[in-house]
Amino acid sequence: MITRMNWRVPFGVLLFGLFGINAEAQFRVNNGEGSPLRKLQYAEVAINNLYVDSVDEKKLVEDAIRGMLEKLDPHSTYATPKEVKELNEPLNGNFEGIGVQFNMMQDTLMVIQPVTNGPSEKAGIIAGDRIVSVNDTAIAGVNMSREEIMKRLRGPKGTKVSLGIIRSGIQDKLSFTVVRDKIPVHSIDATYMIRPGIGYIRIGNFGAQTYDEFVESLDKLQAQGMKDLILDLQENGGGYLKAAVDIADEFLKRGDMIVYTDGRKTQRYEYRARGGGRFTTGKVVVLVDSYTASAAEIVTGAIQDQDRGLVVGRRTFGKGLVQRPIDLPDGSMIRLTVAHYYTPSGRCIQKPYTKGGAKDYAMDMVNRLKSGELTNADSIHFADSLKFETLREHRTVYGGGGIMPDYYIPLDTTVYTRFHRELAAKSVVIQANLRYVDNHRKELKKRWTDFADYKQNFEVPQSLIDEIIAEGEKQKIKPKDKAELEKTLPYLRLQMKALIARDLWDMSEYFSVFNESSEIVKKALEVISTN
């Protein structure tokens, strides 16, 4: 058993892993004539050499690996070298490219914002610019996929790329040479004071830089007078175990259990708080939903089990399996489940699954909706064997399928009307936002220099709403009646106001607008004021 004091030695940084290993170097395999592996080799050789048609031997082996893993749990997976890189980029905290936030508007890449101090900003590219060519190859008006455009924009640090730019108010096409660099990928979506004395931090995932970003956010809010905190982990699908453990450490007392893992072939390992955390006394409310998973559930479970804070929202995803990354010689990787993780009270929150039943497992969210769970907490029932107690106040908590919040907030399905869902699915809403900001950027920035003023006084023009409805009609998207339209408009106006705020400032301002209508956030504020 090891404690939080020395956990870094045997463990790697992946939540879904312990430590990476080289398959050839680490495993001794019985390869005798009667072994299952020998049988598999015979089959592969026979197919490759005798089959009537030509076969791709590499793909044949990959399919065999995938086939074996598909018969296990839903989280044991295989990834090609390309997939490994794509999966790791968001968690590693950076990638190499030109550094712009962008969206596609009518088959043209429009810059929402250049990354602050990034290569594009240094080269002179500004918000609203349209990138129409990359190294003299047109990317606008040619139906090029988003993936292909990204491939052309990204590249090794230090390499140069020539960009053709169309800028509003300038007739001729502009040319910029951008030197690619490492671009930070932030996992803190929002940090702001939601009320006097109450801070709000939303974490999108748990990556290599998340802990440092979190500490920076805490310090910033405490300097602004934060006494209590809302930690928003909604839609957070997890990430690195180390980041989750380090963040939970900031809330707990020395020696407090954070999480432990145990498996058939792996010994039990414990992660405990070191003490000296930055936020060990103020009130904490954690926000969760059905997509809060893995590392996010570790933080939530530690705070709930240690009675350090309360949880508001809906039952979390229920991912309590630990994967070990096995690096293969060609750069591909197997992530193999080797252990369960347990919250401090001893809960395993992994939801039930059948080996080989990945399709049924993927239907869990649909089944939750059909069962009524997402709209009515009374539809959820736990067996007595799944009841546990928190460690200090001995409150009842549950295992066996995600973390149940202390305050359950049902999903309001009436907010998202069919009309709005179809408008969003056809990109009518986001395209209208991009056009509006693009056409009114100068006047918006001139009028709304202060976000607090914007938040209180800005109203989405009716002309913008009319434009969205008209564009919807062009695409045969109409409300079924006046009642559906009236239900759609409040949320549509709020969404547009939040999107405009994002484009004028950043994601903190986006969530600052949106959160004022969130029932989960409203309940969190109530919990802090009454407990």
ZIRAUR-V841091 format. One record per backbone hydrogen bond with DSSP energy under -0.5 kcal/mol. CO is the residue of the C=O (numbers start at 1). NH is the residue of the N-H. If there is no record, write none. Layout:
co->[CO/CO]
nh->[NH/NH]
This chain:
co->[2/3/6/7/13/14/18/21/21/22/23/27/29/32/35/36/37/38/39/40/41/42/43/44/45/46/46/47/55/56/57/58/59/60/61/62/63/64/65/66/67/68/69/72/73/75/77/79/80/81/82/83/84/85/86/88/89/89/91/93/95/95/96/97/98/99/100/101/101/103/103/104/105/107/108/108/109/110/110/111/113/115/118/119/120/120/121/126/129/129/130/130/131/132/132/133/134/136/137/145/146/147/148/149/150/156/159/161/161/162/163/163/164/164/165/165/166/167/174/176/176/178/178/180/181/182/183/184/187/187/187/190/192/192/195/197/197/197/198/198/199/200/201/201/202/202/202/204/205/206/207/209/210/211/212/213/214/215/216/217/218/219/220/221/221/222/228/229/229/230/230/231/231/232/233/235/236/238/239/240/241/242/243/244/245/246/247/248/248/249/250/252/253/256/259/260/261/262/266/269/270/271/271/273/283/284/285/286/287/288/289/291/292/293/294/294/295/296/297/298/299/300/301/302/303/303/304/305/310/311/311/312/313/318/318/320/322/322/323/324/325/325/326/327/328/332/333/334/334/335/336/339/340/342/343/347/347/348/349/354/357/358/359/360/361/363/364/365/366/367/368/368/368/369/372/372/374/376/377/383/384/386/388/390/395/397/400/402/402/403/407/408/411/412/415/417/418/419/420/421/422/423/423/424/427/428/429/430/431/432/433/434/435/436/437/440/441/442/443/444/447/450/451/452/453/454/461/461/462/463/464/465/466/467/468/469/470/471/472/473/476/481/482/483/484/485/486/487/488/489/490/491/492/493/494/495/496/497/498/499/500/501/506/507/508/509/510/511/513/514/515/518/519/520/521/522/523/524/525/526/527]
nh->[270/6/9/11/242/17/12/23/327/26/27/29/31/35/39/40/41/42/43/44/45/46/47/48/49/50/51/51/57/60/61/62/63/64/65/66/67/68/69/70/71/71/72/356/76/77/335/333/84/85/86/87/88/89/90/92/93/94/208/185/97/183/155/181/120/115/102/112/113/105/110/106/108/141/105/110/131/103/112/128/101/118/122/123/124/125/124/129/111/131/132/166/109/139/140/164/137/138/134/149/150/151/152/153/154/159/180/163/178/135/165/176/132/133/167/174/130/170/165/163/178/161/180/158/97/184/95/186/189/204/205/202/194/200/198/199/227/228/194/195/230/192/203/232/189/190/204/237/207/240/210/213/214/215/216/217/218/219/220/221/222/223/224/224/226/225/199/231/285/201/232/233/287/203/236/237/293/206/15/244/245/246/247/248/249/250/250/251/252/252/279/277/256/273/271/342/269/340/263/261/272/258/259/255/229/310/231/312/233/314/292/293/317/296/297/298/299/300/301/302/303/304/305/306/308/309/307/391/286/406/407/288/409/320/351/341/338/339/325/336/21/327/334/23/331/328/79/326/336/77/324/322/262/260/346/343/349/400/402/357/361/362/363/363/364/367/368/369/370/371/372/373/374/372/375/376/411/379/380/386/387/399/397/394/390/388/352/401/404/316/313/410/413/415/417/421/422/423/424/425/426/428/429/427/431/432/433/434/435/436/437/438/439/440/441/444/445/446/447/448/449/454/455/456/457/458/464/465/466/467/468/469/470/471/472/473/474/475/477/476/478/485/486/487/488/489/490/491/492/493/494/495/496/497/498/499/500/501/502/503/504/505/510/511/512/513/514/515/516/517/518/522/523/524/525/526/527/528/529/530/531]
